[in-house]
Every structure is written in structure tokens, then in C-alpha cells.
């Protein structure tokens, strides 16, 4: 009995070590990883300093693109503390330090899914000390960012478009839905798709050679939104996976299953996410075609309420509903993953 308890204790320690590790290789096969993701911000909602933002790069280069930028500098600092950039060759600029060097030299652009503040705040407040780079978004998203923030009132216009004076730090690039666009100063390309949300949101299919990674901004499910936007993405991806490697996706799950559909405000629950992934699997065909797919959960809403832990409940509901065999990953700020 003592031997069994000792072994169980050892296994628990090992599990806790990997959960807390800043560097996780999220793979289910012997295939070498192709992408690296650093979690700058994992949460949705009200906790400033930890809002939706990820860095992604191909492992063949040292340059990242930011997937949303709700939290930026604080996320980089937290990631440095956890060793997330330990494998990155950094020539630290004496003036800017390590965090400044990463932001200014290694983050080459922003893919912004939509204009809500919890997805762009980090970029806005970092802009005075950022370097020149491009903002990639659907046209409506870029227009809203210019009108709402880069207007000389809410914030100085650091872009090269819109209300003067233009500070010309950020080059604004309108993405055409369904059309591949190269991301400057990286080896990556991106194809954008529209998502259903109170303002237009976006999904980004990012490619490097034959490898694909997908990032979803905030999105409601098709059965609620009635616009078929996720169906269009699943159809596209189902065709792509026949000749390319889908390495993983980041997709939101903001609320628990108990949330009424009329109060989702363009977001997903565990049950709704699994329903959408099931429709994706159906388009691919075969038995468990998504088995082992890395699915990183973003935008879990933080709550100030006492004795409420949305992250724990959503994790439980996702695992209970996971009959597709996908690899569900609940990220934490500062972690690094390889896919």
C-alpha cells in the first residue's frame, strides 16, 4: 500500500511539474514541431495585464507575429521570467533591455482579430516605444481601430492612415478574406476569415510551407449567430488538411455551459466549441479525424466573484465533452508551446 501511495505521489509531482512548465511541446506524434507559441495573455474579460495576446513564429526563424495584443509588454516580461525566450538568440539592445529588444526587434507585426480594447490595448500603450512594423486586419477592423483609438483623442495616430497628424510607425494592411498575404520580415503568410461577434472579428490561418496554425478571435457559434462563418472556415481547413499539416489552433471558450445563448454576446461555451469541432471533423471524414489535434483554449473570462473559478469549471466541461480525442490545452501567461 505504501508503495502504491508513493508511486501515486510521484506521478502527481510529475504532472504538476509539466502543468507549470513554461516550455511544453504539445505534440501527439514523432513529427518535429514547426511552430512556437508564447502566451502573453490568456484571459478574456476584466483582468488587466493578462488579456488576449500570443506570439507565434516558425521554428526556422527568430521573428514572431503577435496574435492580438490585449497585453504586450507585461506579457513579454512575465514570459521572460518563465524562460519562454530561452531558446531565442537575442542580441540585447543596451538601451531597450531584453523586453524592449524582443518587442522592437523580434515582433515583426500584429494580426488583430477585432477592435475591442481587450485585444488591442497592449499595442496601443506600447506604441510610443515600439518599432516600425505592420498591422494586419480585415478592413473593417483597421477602420475601427483608426476611428476609435488612432484619432488624436483616445490616442495619437501612430499609423500611416486616417486622422492627421500621422506618425507613420505602423503600416496598416487590409487583409482580403480568403486571400493569402505574406507577413513582412517573417517566413509566414496569413489568410483571414470573418467571424461573428458584435463587431466583425477574424480568424487567421497562418502557414509556413506545408504547416498550418489557426488563431480565432472572439466568435459566436453558427447555431446562435446564423451566419455560417465558422462553417466556411471548417470547409476551407478540411480541404487544406488533405495535403498540409494542421499543427494546432487557438480558439476561445469564454463562458461555462450554463450561460444562456442570448447572453453569449458572440462567444463560445465548452459544449458549443465541441459542437463546432464536431462539424469540422464531419467535413474531414473518417474515424476521429481530429484525434490528437492541439486545441489551445483562450479568452476564458476572469471573474472577481468570490468562490468562482471559471477556468476550472470550463476545463472540466471541455474534458467531459471531448469525444473527438483532441488535445485540450489550457494555457497560462508566460508559457511557451511548440506544435
Order of alpha helices (4+ residues) and beta strands (2+ residues): alpha-beta-beta-beta-beta-beta-alpha-alpha-beta-alpha-beta-alpha-beta-beta-beta-beta-beta-alpha-alpha-beta-alpha-beta-beta-alpha-beta-beta
